[in-house]
Amino acid sequence: MYRYRSLGVVTGAAQFASADVLCRLSAAWDRPGAARPYDLILEQQSWQGPASQSEANAQFKIHVFDTMRAFEKRGVEAIVLPCFLSHTFIDELSANVAVPVANIMTALSAHVRQAFPWVRRVGVLTSDAIRGNGLFERYFDAARFDVLHPRNEAGVDCVTSAVYSEEGIRNGRLCGRPVELLRAACADLIAQGAEIILPGLAEIALVARSLGRLDVPLVDANLVYARYVAAAQFSQQERRFKVGVLGGVGPAATVDFLGKLVRNTPAACDQDHIKIMVEQNPQIPDRTAALLGNGDDPTLALYAACKTLEDGGADLIAIPCNTAHAFVERIQPSLSIPIVNMLTCAADYLSETFPGLREIGVLATSGTLASRVYERSLEARGFVQIVPGEAAQARLMNAIYGPKGAKAGFTSGECCDDLAAAVDDVVAQGVRVIMLGCTELPLLLRDATLACEGGLVVGLVDPTEVLARRCVAYALGKTGELDATPAATTPSVADQRGERLPTTGKRSSRPLAGLQKPGAIAPLTPTPL
Protein backbone atom coordinates (compact mmCIF):
# COMPACT_ATOMS: atom_id res chain seq x y z
CA MET A 1 0.00 0.00 0.00
CA TYR A 2 1.22 3.53 -0.78
CA ARG A 3 2.51 5.36 2.27
CA TYR A 4 0.50 8.53 1.68
CA ARG A 5 -3.15 8.21 0.70
CA SER A 6 -3.37 11.74 -0.66
CA LEU A 7 -0.94 14.30 -2.08
CA GLY A 8 -1.42 18.03 -2.53
CA VAL A 9 0.53 19.68 -5.35
CA VAL A 10 1.62 23.24 -4.52
CA THR A 11 2.88 24.77 -7.76
CA GLY A 12 4.34 27.96 -6.24
CA ALA A 13 5.99 29.91 -9.07
CA ALA A 14 6.15 26.86 -11.36
CA GLN A 15 2.53 26.52 -12.45
CA PHE A 16 3.31 25.75 -16.09
CA ALA A 17 6.04 23.20 -15.37
CA SER A 18 4.11 21.49 -12.57
CA ALA A 19 1.98 19.80 -15.22
CA ASP A 20 5.13 18.06 -16.42
CA VAL A 21 5.83 16.84 -12.88
CA LEU A 22 2.28 15.48 -12.65
CA CYS A 23 2.78 13.54 -15.89
CA ARG A 24 6.05 12.14 -14.57
CA LEU A 25 4.30 11.15 -11.34
CA SER A 26 1.67 9.25 -13.27
CA ALA A 27 4.38 7.40 -15.19
CA ALA A 28 6.29 6.67 -11.98
CA TRP A 29 3.23 5.13 -10.35
CA ASP A 30 2.69 2.91 -13.39
CA ARG A 31 6.07 1.28 -12.90
CA PRO A 32 6.06 -2.35 -11.67
CA GLY A 33 5.68 -2.61 -7.92
CA ALA A 34 4.48 0.97 -7.49
CA ALA A 35 1.12 1.81 -5.93
CA ARG A 36 -0.51 5.19 -6.38
CA PRO A 37 -2.24 7.20 -3.64
CA TYR A 38 -5.99 7.56 -3.56
CA ASP A 39 -5.99 11.30 -4.27
CA LEU A 40 -3.72 13.75 -6.09
CA ILE A 41 -4.96 17.32 -5.66
CA LEU A 42 -3.68 20.36 -7.56
CA GLU A 43 -3.99 23.81 -5.97
CA GLN A 44 -6.79 25.96 -7.35
CA GLN A 45 -5.32 29.41 -6.61
CA SER A 46 -2.00 29.72 -8.45
CA TRP A 47 0.52 32.50 -7.80
CA GLN A 48 -0.37 35.61 -9.77
CA GLY A 49 2.69 37.65 -8.89
CA PRO A 50 6.04 37.79 -10.70
CA ALA A 51 7.78 34.43 -10.92
CA SER A 52 11.28 35.87 -11.24
CA GLN A 53 12.04 37.82 -8.10
CA SER A 54 15.16 39.12 -6.44
CA GLU A 55 14.09 36.96 -3.54
CA ALA A 56 11.12 35.00 -2.28
CA ASN A 57 9.19 37.94 -0.84
CA ALA A 58 6.67 37.86 1.99
CA GLN A 59 3.62 37.77 -0.29
CA PHE A 60 4.94 34.77 -2.18
CA LYS A 61 5.86 32.95 1.02
CA ILE A 62 2.41 33.57 2.45
CA HIS A 63 0.77 32.32 -0.75
CA VAL A 64 2.69 29.05 -0.65
CA PHE A 65 2.09 28.61 3.08
CA ASP A 66 -1.65 29.34 2.79
CA THR A 67 -1.93 26.76 0.02
CA MET A 68 -0.22 24.17 2.18
CA ARG A 69 -2.44 24.96 5.16
CA ALA A 70 -5.54 24.67 2.98
CA PHE A 71 -4.39 21.21 1.89
CA GLU A 72 -3.63 20.30 5.49
CA LYS A 73 -7.17 21.25 6.56
CA ARG A 74 -8.56 19.07 3.76
CA GLY A 75 -6.75 16.08 5.17
CA VAL A 76 -3.98 15.89 2.56
CA GLU A 77 -1.21 13.72 3.99
CA ALA A 78 1.84 15.06 2.10
CA ILE A 79 2.84 18.00 -0.09
CA VAL A 80 4.48 17.94 -3.53
CA LEU A 81 6.39 21.17 -4.23
CA PRO A 82 7.88 21.30 -7.77
CA CYS A 83 8.87 24.97 -7.40
CA PHE A 84 12.59 25.52 -6.76
CA LEU A 85 12.03 29.09 -5.54
CA SER A 86 9.75 27.74 -2.80
CA HIS A 87 12.59 25.51 -1.66
CA THR A 88 14.64 28.56 -0.72
CA PHE A 89 12.38 28.77 2.36
CA ILE A 90 11.31 25.13 2.70
CA ASP A 91 12.61 24.94 6.27
CA GLU A 92 10.26 27.78 7.21
CA LEU A 93 7.38 25.94 5.56
CA SER A 94 8.15 22.56 7.11
CA ALA A 95 8.42 24.08 10.57
CA ASN A 96 4.91 25.50 10.36
CA VAL A 97 2.86 22.76 8.70
CA ALA A 98 2.01 19.38 10.15
CA VAL A 99 2.32 17.37 6.93
CA PRO A 100 5.57 16.23 5.27
CA VAL A 101 6.86 18.12 2.24
CA ALA A 102 8.69 16.28 -0.54
CA ASN A 103 11.98 18.15 -0.93
CA ILE A 104 13.16 18.30 -4.54
CA MET A 105 16.67 19.26 -3.43
CA THR A 106 16.93 16.19 -1.21
CA ALA A 107 15.83 14.09 -4.18
CA LEU A 108 18.44 15.62 -6.51
CA SER A 109 21.24 15.40 -3.97
CA ALA A 110 20.55 11.73 -3.30
CA HIS A 111 20.27 10.98 -7.03
CA VAL A 112 23.63 12.56 -7.85
CA ARG A 113 25.39 10.74 -5.03
CA GLN A 114 23.91 7.42 -6.09
CA ALA A 115 23.93 7.65 -9.89
CA PHE A 116 27.09 9.75 -10.32
CA PRO A 117 29.33 8.93 -7.34
CA TRP A 118 32.46 10.17 -9.15
CA VAL A 119 31.11 13.66 -9.86
CA ARG A 120 32.62 16.62 -8.05
CA ARG A 121 31.95 19.61 -10.30
CA VAL A 122 28.18 20.21 -10.57
CA GLY A 123 26.79 22.75 -13.03
CA VAL A 124 23.45 24.34 -12.16
CA LEU A 125 20.87 26.01 -14.41
CA THR A 126 18.81 28.25 -12.17
CA SER A 127 17.57 31.81 -11.72
CA ASP A 128 19.43 34.71 -10.21
CA ALA A 129 17.13 34.62 -7.16
CA ILE A 130 17.87 30.97 -6.39
CA ARG A 131 21.55 31.37 -7.17
CA GLY A 132 21.78 34.34 -4.82
CA ASN A 133 20.06 32.33 -2.09
CA GLY A 134 22.73 29.61 -2.26
CA LEU A 135 20.12 26.84 -2.43
CA PHE A 136 22.27 24.32 -4.30
CA GLU A 137 25.32 25.10 -2.20
CA ARG A 138 23.39 24.06 0.91
CA TYR A 139 22.57 20.63 -0.50
CA PHE A 140 25.84 20.00 -2.34
CA ASP A 141 28.41 20.69 0.35
CA ALA A 142 31.71 22.31 -0.52
CA ALA A 143 33.70 19.49 1.07
CA ARG A 144 32.65 17.20 -1.76
CA PHE A 145 31.24 19.33 -4.58
CA ASP A 146 32.07 22.44 -6.54
CA VAL A 147 28.79 24.11 -7.55
CA LEU A 148 29.15 26.04 -10.81
CA HIS A 149 26.80 28.65 -12.29
CA PRO A 150 26.78 30.03 -15.86
CA ARG A 151 28.44 33.38 -16.34
CA ASN A 152 26.45 36.19 -17.90
CA GLU A 153 26.76 36.50 -21.66
CA ALA A 154 27.04 40.13 -22.77
CA GLY A 155 25.45 41.17 -19.48
CA VAL A 156 22.51 38.76 -19.89
CA ASP A 157 21.62 36.13 -17.29
CA CYS A 158 20.94 33.35 -19.78
CA VAL A 159 18.91 31.03 -17.55
CA THR A 160 16.70 33.69 -15.95
CA SER A 161 16.01 35.25 -19.36
CA ALA A 162 15.32 31.86 -20.98
CA VAL A 163 12.62 31.06 -18.46
CA TYR A 164 11.14 34.37 -17.29
CA SER A 165 11.49 36.91 -20.10
CA GLU A 166 8.48 37.87 -22.19
CA GLU A 167 9.62 35.30 -24.74
CA GLY A 168 10.59 32.78 -22.06
CA ILE A 169 9.52 29.23 -21.35
CA ARG A 170 7.10 30.29 -18.62
CA ASN A 171 5.12 32.21 -21.25
CA GLY A 172 4.86 29.17 -23.49
CA ARG A 173 7.91 29.71 -25.74
CA LEU A 174 9.45 26.25 -26.05
CA CYS A 175 11.78 26.91 -28.97
CA GLY A 176 13.95 29.65 -30.43
CA ARG A 177 15.52 32.20 -28.09
CA PRO A 178 14.98 30.30 -24.77
CA VAL A 179 16.67 27.20 -26.17
CA GLU A 180 19.59 29.25 -27.52
CA LEU A 181 20.12 30.89 -24.15
CA LEU A 182 20.08 27.58 -22.31
CA ARG A 183 22.52 26.04 -24.79
CA ALA A 184 24.87 28.95 -24.18
CA ALA A 185 24.53 28.45 -20.41
CA CYS A 186 25.28 24.73 -20.73
CA ALA A 187 28.30 25.43 -22.92
CA ASP A 188 29.66 27.85 -20.33
CA LEU A 189 29.21 25.31 -17.53
CA ILE A 190 31.03 22.66 -19.54
CA ALA A 191 33.81 25.14 -20.25
CA GLN A 192 34.13 25.66 -16.47
CA GLY A 193 34.63 21.92 -16.04
CA ALA A 194 31.13 20.80 -15.05
CA GLU A 195 30.83 16.99 -15.04
CA ILE A 196 27.05 17.02 -14.75
CA ILE A 197 24.33 19.66 -15.18
CA LEU A 198 21.32 20.00 -12.88
CA PRO A 199 18.24 22.07 -13.74
CA GLY A 200 17.31 24.40 -10.91
CA LEU A 201 14.00 25.44 -12.46
CA ALA A 202 11.21 22.99 -13.26
CA GLU A 203 10.53 24.73 -16.61
CA ILE A 204 13.87 23.60 -18.08
CA ALA A 205 12.63 20.03 -18.43
CA LEU A 206 10.07 21.26 -20.98
CA VAL A 207 12.82 22.10 -23.50
CA ALA A 208 15.49 19.60 -22.45
CA ARG A 209 15.20 17.55 -25.64
CA SER A 210 15.56 20.65 -27.79
CA LEU A 211 18.96 21.33 -26.26
CA GLY A 212 20.34 18.36 -28.16
CA ARG A 213 23.20 16.14 -27.09
CA LEU A 214 25.58 17.64 -24.53
CA ASP A 215 29.08 16.56 -23.61
CA VAL A 216 27.97 15.90 -20.00
CA PRO A 217 24.74 14.43 -18.58
CA LEU A 218 21.78 16.78 -18.12
CA VAL A 219 19.71 15.36 -15.27
CA ASP A 220 15.94 15.27 -15.71
CA ALA A 221 15.12 16.90 -12.38
CA ASN A 222 11.36 16.56 -12.81
CA LEU A 223 11.67 12.81 -13.38
CA VAL A 224 14.01 12.38 -10.42
CA TYR A 225 11.56 14.29 -8.22
CA ALA A 226 8.55 12.35 -9.50
CA ARG A 227 10.19 9.01 -8.71
CA TYR A 228 11.23 10.30 -5.30
CA VAL A 229 7.63 11.27 -4.55
CA ALA A 230 6.27 8.00 -5.97
CA ALA A 231 8.60 6.02 -3.73
CA ALA A 232 7.39 8.02 -0.71
CA GLN A 233 10.97 8.37 0.51
CA PHE A 234 10.27 11.52 2.51
CA SER A 235 8.80 12.14 5.94
CA GLN A 236 7.91 15.00 8.22
CA GLN A 237 10.87 16.67 9.89
CA GLU A 238 10.91 16.48 13.66
CA ARG A 239 8.34 18.94 14.93
CA ARG A 240 8.50 20.98 18.10
CA PHE A 241 6.31 19.88 20.98
CA LYS A 242 3.30 22.12 21.53
CA VAL A 243 1.53 22.57 24.86
CA GLY A 244 -2.16 23.42 24.61
CA VAL A 245 -3.62 25.52 27.43
CA LEU A 246 -7.35 25.69 28.05
CA GLY A 247 -7.59 29.18 29.47
CA GLY A 248 -10.18 31.58 30.75
CA VAL A 249 -11.10 29.43 33.77
CA GLY A 250 -10.21 31.91 35.19
CA PRO A 251 -8.39 34.45 33.04
CA ALA A 252 -5.91 35.73 35.64
CA ALA A 253 -5.01 32.18 36.66
CA THR A 254 -4.29 31.39 33.01
CA VAL A 255 -1.85 34.27 32.73
CA ASP A 256 -0.23 33.14 35.98
CA PHE A 257 0.12 29.59 34.61
CA LEU A 258 1.71 30.81 31.38
CA GLY A 259 4.28 32.68 33.43
CA LYS A 260 5.08 29.47 35.28
CA LEU A 261 5.55 27.60 32.03
CA VAL A 262 8.04 30.21 30.86
CA ARG A 263 9.80 30.43 34.21
CA ASN A 264 10.27 26.65 34.45
CA THR A 265 11.67 26.27 30.93
CA PRO A 266 15.47 26.17 30.71
CA ALA A 267 16.13 28.62 27.89
CA ALA A 268 19.02 30.80 26.77
CA CYS A 269 17.02 32.57 24.05
CA ASP A 270 13.46 32.96 22.76
CA GLN A 271 13.78 29.97 20.45
CA ASP A 272 14.58 27.61 23.35
CA HIS A 273 11.12 28.08 24.82
CA ILE A 274 8.19 25.72 24.32
CA LYS A 275 5.47 26.28 21.75
CA ILE A 276 2.23 27.10 23.53
CA MET A 277 -1.28 27.44 22.16
CA VAL A 278 -3.92 29.06 24.37
CA GLU A 279 -7.67 28.80 23.90
CA GLN A 280 -8.88 31.56 26.23
CA ASN A 281 -12.64 31.29 26.73
CA PRO A 282 -13.91 33.12 29.82
CA GLN A 283 -17.48 32.38 28.68
CA ILE A 284 -17.24 28.74 29.76
CA PRO A 285 -20.01 28.30 32.36
CA ASP A 286 -18.89 28.41 35.97
CA ARG A 287 -17.70 24.98 37.03
CA THR A 288 -18.51 25.36 40.72
CA ALA A 289 -22.07 26.51 40.06
CA ALA A 290 -22.63 23.51 37.80
CA LEU A 291 -21.30 21.04 40.37
CA LEU A 292 -23.47 22.56 43.08
CA GLY A 293 -26.53 22.21 40.86
CA ASN A 294 -27.31 25.87 40.22
CA GLY A 295 -25.43 26.58 36.99
CA ASP A 296 -25.14 25.53 33.36
CA ASP A 297 -23.19 22.42 32.44
CA PRO A 298 -19.70 23.46 31.16
CA THR A 299 -18.89 20.04 29.65
CA LEU A 300 -19.53 20.94 26.03
CA ALA A 301 -17.74 24.30 26.28
CA LEU A 302 -14.71 22.62 27.85
CA TYR A 303 -14.74 19.93 25.18
CA ALA A 304 -15.01 22.50 22.37
CA ALA A 305 -11.99 24.36 23.73
CA CYS A 306 -10.04 21.10 23.94
CA LYS A 307 -10.96 20.27 20.33
CA THR A 308 -9.70 23.68 19.23
CA LEU A 309 -6.37 22.91 20.87
CA GLU A 310 -6.33 19.44 19.35
CA ASP A 311 -7.06 20.82 15.88
CA GLY A 312 -4.32 23.41 16.41
CA GLY A 313 -1.68 20.72 16.74
CA ALA A 314 -1.27 20.61 20.52
CA ASP A 315 0.43 17.49 21.87
CA LEU A 316 -1.21 17.72 25.27
CA ILE A 317 -3.71 19.89 27.11
CA ALA A 318 -3.20 21.65 30.42
CA ILE A 319 -6.20 23.10 32.25
CA PRO A 320 -5.16 25.57 34.98
CA CYS A 321 -8.46 25.19 36.80
CA ASN A 322 -8.94 22.68 39.61
CA THR A 323 -12.72 22.55 39.45
CA ALA A 324 -12.71 21.90 35.69
CA HIS A 325 -10.96 18.58 36.37
CA ALA A 326 -14.24 17.23 37.68
CA PHE A 327 -15.33 17.15 34.02
CA VAL A 328 -12.17 15.64 32.52
CA GLU A 329 -13.43 12.04 32.64
CA ARG A 330 -16.42 13.04 30.53
CA ILE A 331 -14.44 14.63 27.69
CA GLN A 332 -11.12 12.76 27.61
CA PRO A 333 -12.37 9.63 25.76
CA SER A 334 -13.42 11.80 22.79
CA LEU A 335 -10.02 13.48 22.43
CA SER A 336 -6.98 12.15 20.59
CA ILE A 337 -4.50 14.02 22.81
CA PRO A 338 -4.13 13.70 26.59
CA ILE A 339 -5.17 16.11 29.28
CA VAL A 340 -2.44 16.37 31.89
CA ASN A 341 -4.36 15.86 35.10
CA MET A 342 -3.28 18.62 37.45
CA LEU A 343 -4.86 17.00 40.50
CA THR A 344 -3.07 13.67 40.17
CA CYS A 345 0.18 15.50 39.33
CA ALA A 346 -0.18 17.45 42.57
CA ALA A 347 -1.02 14.32 44.57
CA ASP A 348 2.04 12.57 43.12
CA TYR A 349 4.15 15.55 44.09
CA LEU A 350 2.94 15.25 47.68
CA SER A 351 3.88 11.56 47.74
CA GLU A 352 7.37 12.31 46.45
CA THR A 353 8.03 15.36 48.62
CA PHE A 354 6.26 14.47 51.89
CA PRO A 355 6.43 10.65 52.05
CA GLY A 356 5.73 10.49 55.79
CA LEU A 357 2.75 12.80 55.74
CA ARG A 358 -0.86 11.66 56.14
CA GLU A 359 -3.14 14.68 56.50
CA ILE A 360 -3.31 17.26 53.69
CA GLY A 361 -5.29 20.46 53.92
CA VAL A 362 -7.21 21.25 50.76
CA LEU A 363 -8.42 24.77 50.06
CA ALA A 364 -10.72 24.57 47.04
CA THR A 365 -14.07 25.75 45.77
CA SER A 366 -17.16 24.10 47.16
CA GLY A 367 -17.73 22.57 43.73
CA THR A 368 -14.30 20.94 43.70
CA LEU A 369 -14.87 19.56 47.19
CA ALA A 370 -18.33 18.28 46.24
CA SER A 371 -16.91 16.44 43.23
CA ARG A 372 -14.37 14.63 45.47
CA VAL A 373 -11.75 14.76 42.71
CA TYR A 374 -8.97 15.78 45.10
CA GLU A 375 -10.20 13.48 47.83
CA ARG A 376 -10.03 10.44 45.52
CA SER A 377 -6.57 11.33 44.23
CA LEU A 378 -5.26 11.83 47.75
CA GLU A 379 -6.87 8.67 49.11
CA ALA A 380 -5.28 6.63 46.31
CA ARG A 381 -1.88 7.71 47.68
CA GLY A 382 -2.65 7.15 51.34
CA PHE A 383 -3.49 10.73 52.29
CA VAL A 384 -6.46 12.07 54.21
CA GLN A 385 -8.09 15.27 52.94
CA ILE A 386 -8.75 17.96 55.55
CA VAL A 387 -11.04 20.83 54.54
CA PRO A 388 -12.20 24.03 56.26
CA GLY A 389 -15.29 24.05 58.41
CA GLU A 390 -18.54 25.46 57.03
CA ALA A 391 -17.95 29.06 58.12
CA ALA A 392 -14.33 29.09 56.99
CA GLN A 393 -15.31 27.53 53.65
CA ALA A 394 -17.84 30.31 53.13
CA ARG A 395 -15.10 32.88 53.70
CA LEU A 396 -12.81 30.99 51.29
CA MET A 397 -15.50 31.15 48.60
CA ASN A 398 -15.80 34.87 49.23
CA ALA A 399 -12.02 35.21 48.83
CA ILE A 400 -12.40 33.62 45.40
CA TYR A 401 -15.82 34.72 44.11
CA GLY A 402 -16.71 37.73 46.26
CA PRO A 403 -16.99 41.29 44.94
CA LYS A 404 -13.51 41.92 46.35
CA GLY A 405 -12.23 38.43 45.61
CA ALA A 406 -9.48 37.07 43.39
CA LYS A 407 -11.76 36.53 40.39
CA ALA A 408 -12.73 40.20 40.60
CA GLY A 409 -9.06 41.15 40.30
CA PHE A 410 -8.25 41.75 43.97
CA THR A 411 -5.04 40.38 45.49
CA SER A 412 -5.05 42.17 48.84
CA GLY A 413 -7.44 43.31 51.53
CA GLU A 414 -10.66 41.45 52.28
CA CYS A 415 -9.86 38.44 50.07
CA CYS A 416 -6.57 37.84 51.87
CA ASP A 417 -8.28 38.11 55.27
CA ASP A 418 -10.87 35.54 54.22
CA LEU A 419 -8.19 33.22 52.89
CA ALA A 420 -6.23 33.56 56.13
CA ALA A 421 -9.30 32.45 58.06
CA ALA A 422 -9.54 29.29 55.95
CA VAL A 423 -5.83 28.60 56.45
CA ASP A 424 -6.16 29.05 60.22
CA ASP A 425 -9.09 26.64 60.25
CA VAL A 426 -7.26 23.71 58.62
CA VAL A 427 -4.05 24.42 60.58
CA ALA A 428 -6.09 24.22 63.77
CA GLN A 429 -7.15 20.74 62.63
CA GLY A 430 -3.49 19.67 62.63
CA VAL A 431 -2.59 20.25 59.00
CA ARG A 432 1.03 21.10 58.18
CA VAL A 433 0.85 21.04 54.37
CA ILE A 434 -1.91 22.79 52.41
CA MET A 435 -2.92 22.21 48.80
CA LEU A 436 -3.99 25.44 47.10
CA GLY A 437 -6.78 23.67 45.23
CA CYS A 438 -8.12 26.69 43.35
CA THR A 439 -5.99 28.39 40.72
CA GLU A 440 -6.87 31.84 42.07
CA LEU A 441 -5.34 31.09 45.48
CA PRO A 442 -1.69 31.16 44.31
CA LEU A 443 -2.38 34.71 43.17
CA LEU A 444 -2.90 35.55 46.86
CA LEU A 445 -0.30 33.23 48.42
CA ARG A 446 2.85 33.19 46.30
CA ASP A 447 5.36 31.72 48.76
CA ALA A 448 6.15 28.03 49.27
CA THR A 449 5.59 28.32 53.02
CA LEU A 450 3.41 30.32 55.36
CA ALA A 451 4.31 31.40 58.88
CA CYS A 452 1.41 30.91 61.29
CA GLU A 453 0.84 31.81 64.93
CA GLY A 454 3.25 30.33 67.44
CA GLY A 455 6.10 30.13 64.95
CA LEU A 456 4.50 27.26 63.05
CA VAL A 457 5.55 27.04 59.39
CA VAL A 458 3.07 25.44 57.00
CA GLY A 459 3.98 24.19 53.54
CA LEU A 460 1.95 25.40 50.56
CA VAL A 461 1.63 23.34 47.39
CA ASP A 462 0.61 25.17 44.20
CA PRO A 463 -0.87 22.63 41.73
CA THR A 464 -0.42 25.01 38.80
CA GLU A 465 3.31 25.19 39.53
CA VAL A 466 3.47 21.39 39.60
CA LEU A 467 1.42 21.22 36.39
CA ALA A 468 3.68 23.74 34.64
CA ARG A 469 6.78 21.77 35.58
CA ARG A 470 5.17 18.55 34.42
CA CYS A 471 4.22 20.06 31.04
CA VAL A 472 7.76 21.38 30.58
CA ALA A 473 9.15 17.94 31.43
CA TYR A 474 6.91 16.30 28.82
CA ALA A 475 7.79 18.91 26.22
CA LEU A 476 11.51 18.40 26.80
CA GLY A 477 11.18 14.62 26.84
CA LYS A 478 12.34 14.34 30.45
CA THR A 479 9.49 12.24 31.77
CA GLY A 480 7.31 9.32 30.72
CA GLU A 481 5.91 8.93 27.21
CA LEU A 482 2.35 9.87 26.36
CA ASP A 483 0.13 6.80 26.73
CA ALA A 484 -2.61 6.15 24.18
CA THR A 485 -4.75 4.04 26.50
CA PRO A 486 -7.90 5.77 27.79
CA ALA A 487 -8.22 5.63 31.56
CA ALA A 488 -10.27 7.07 34.38
CA THR A 489 -9.07 10.03 36.38
CA THR A 490 -8.29 7.87 39.41
CA PRO A 491 -4.77 6.53 38.84
CA SER A 492 -4.05 2.84 38.51
CA VAL A 493 -1.51 0.93 40.59
CA ALA A 494 0.95 1.17 37.68
CA ASP A 495 0.50 4.94 37.63
CA GLN A 496 1.32 5.14 41.34
CA ARG A 497 4.55 3.21 40.77
CA GLY A 498 5.54 5.51 37.90
CA GLU A 499 5.34 2.72 35.28
CA ARG A 500 4.38 3.38 31.67
CA LEU A 501 2.68 1.15 29.17
CA PRO A 502 4.09 0.90 25.60
CA THR A 503 2.78 3.59 23.30
CA THR A 504 1.12 2.97 19.96
CA GLY A 505 2.73 5.95 18.24
CA LYS A 506 -0.61 7.77 18.13
CA ARG A 507 -1.48 10.88 20.03
CA SER A 508 -2.64 9.89 23.47
CA SER A 509 -6.23 9.99 24.66
CA ARG A 510 -5.37 9.48 28.31
CA PRO A 511 -5.50 12.03 31.14
CA LEU A 512 -1.84 12.23 32.16
CA ALA A 513 -0.92 12.02 35.78
CA GLY A 514 2.46 12.44 37.45
CA LEU A 515 3.57 9.13 36.02
CA GLN A 516 7.30 9.36 36.61
CA LYS A 517 9.42 11.60 38.72
CA PRO A 518 10.95 14.06 36.21
CA GLY A 519 14.60 14.42 37.01
CA ALA A 520 14.63 18.00 35.73
CA ILE A 521 11.97 19.16 38.18
CA ALA A 522 13.27 20.46 41.47
CA PRO A 523 10.71 19.91 44.25
CA LEU A 524 9.69 22.63 46.64
CA THR A 525 11.62 22.53 49.88
CA PRO A 526 9.85 20.13 52.30
CA THR A 527 8.53 21.91 55.36
CA PRO A 528 9.62 20.65 58.79
CA LEU A 529 6.61 19.13 60.53
PyMOL commands that set and color helices and strands:
alter all, ss='L'
color gray80, all
select helices_A, chain A and resi 15-29+58-73+85-96+104-115+128-133+135-139+158-164+169-171+177-191+202-211+221-230+251-263+270-272+287-291+299-311+323-334+342-353+366-371+373-379+390-401+406-408+414-428+441-443+453-455+463-475+493-497
alter helices_A, ss='H'
color red, helices_A
select strands_A, chain A and resi 6-9+39-42+78-80+101-102+121-125+146-148+196-199+242-247+275-280+316-318+339-340+359-363+384-386+433-436+449-451+457-461
alter strands_A, ss='S'
color yellow, strands_A
deselect
rebuild
show_as cartoon
